[in-house]
Amino acid sequence: MSDDTDRATIETGILVEVMRPILACRSPEVQSAALADLIAYLLAGMPPPLRPEMRAMFIQLVDDLIPQNERELFGDLGHPFTRSRQ
């Protein structure tokens, strides 16, 4: 990894750790609305022709991060809903 990538990874981790407790005590609806507003703000700052591609990249990143976060929340067995279906 480059120094810039390492720095970005560290900054991301710090920001996530600051935001998690703020979001954790809110309902899923409020969490979703707040995150949607932040993403809309991010996308609004980009040139309109780039927004669809950047939105797609964002959603792909979210999808890629779900398994890791599910393990952090529920351990190696995964989400209880998934376990109840096996």
C-alpha positions as CSV (number, residue, x, y, z in Angstrom):
1,M,0.0,0.0,0.0
2,S,1.1,3.5,-0.6
3,D,1.5,6.1,2.2
4,D,-1.6,7.9,0.9
5,T,-3.6,4.6,1.0
6,D,-2.3,3.9,4.5
7,R,-3.2,7.4,5.7
8,A,-6.7,7.2,4.1
9,T,-7.3,3.8,5.8
10,I,-6.3,5.2,9.2
11,E,-8.4,8.3,8.7
12,T,-11.4,6.2,7.7
13,G,-11.1,4.0,10.8
14,I,-10.9,7.0,13.0
15,L,-14.0,8.6,11.4
16,V,-16.0,5.4,11.6
17,E,-15.2,4.9,15.3
18,V,-16.3,8.5,16.0
19,M,-19.5,8.1,14.0
20,R,-20.6,4.6,15.2
21,P,-21.6,5.6,18.7
22,I,-23.4,8.7,17.4
23,L,-25.5,6.5,15.1
24,A,-25.8,3.5,17.4
25,C,-28.3,5.2,19.7
26,R,-30.6,6.2,16.8
27,S,-33.3,4.2,15.1
28,P,-32.5,2.5,11.7
29,E,-34.7,5.1,10.0
30,V,-32.8,8.0,11.5
31,Q,-29.4,6.3,10.8
32,S,-30.5,5.7,7.1
33,A,-31.7,9.2,6.6
34,A,-28.5,10.7,8.1
35,L,-26.2,8.6,6.0
36,A,-28.3,9.2,2.9
37,D,-28.0,12.9,3.5
38,L,-24.2,12.7,3.9
39,I,-23.9,10.6,0.7
40,A,-26.1,13.0,-1.2
41,Y,-23.9,15.9,0.0
42,L,-20.8,14.0,-1.3
43,L,-22.4,13.3,-4.6
44,A,-23.7,16.8,-5.0
45,G,-20.1,18.1,-4.9
46,M,-19.2,15.9,-7.9
47,P,-19.8,16.8,-11.5
48,P,-23.3,15.6,-12.5
49,P,-22.0,13.2,-15.3
50,L,-19.9,11.4,-12.7
51,R,-22.6,10.9,-10.1
52,P,-24.2,7.7,-11.5
53,E,-20.8,5.9,-11.6
54,M,-19.7,7.2,-8.2
55,R,-23.1,6.1,-6.7
56,A,-22.6,2.7,-8.2
57,M,-19.1,2.4,-6.8
58,F,-20.4,3.5,-3.4
59,I,-23.1,0.9,-3.3
60,Q,-20.6,-1.8,-4.4
61,L,-18.3,-0.7,-1.6
62,V,-21.2,-1.0,0.9
63,D,-22.0,-4.5,-0.4
64,D,-18.4,-5.5,-0.1
65,L,-18.2,-4.3,3.5
66,I,-21.4,-6.0,4.7
67,P,-19.7,-9.5,5.4
68,Q,-16.9,-7.9,7.4
69,N,-19.3,-5.8,9.5
70,E,-21.7,-8.7,10.0
71,R,-18.8,-10.7,11.5
72,E,-17.9,-7.8,13.8
73,L,-21.5,-7.6,15.0
74,F,-22.4,-11.3,15.2
75,G,-19.2,-13.3,15.1
76,D,-18.3,-16.0,12.6
77,L,-21.7,-17.6,12.6
78,G,-23.2,-14.5,10.9
79,H,-26.5,-12.7,11.4
80,P,-29.0,-14.6,13.6
81,F,-31.6,-14.4,10.8
82,T,-29.3,-16.3,8.4
83,R,-28.6,-18.9,11.1
84,S,-32.3,-19.4,11.7
85,R,-32.8,-20.2,8.0
86,Q,-30.1,-22.9,7.9
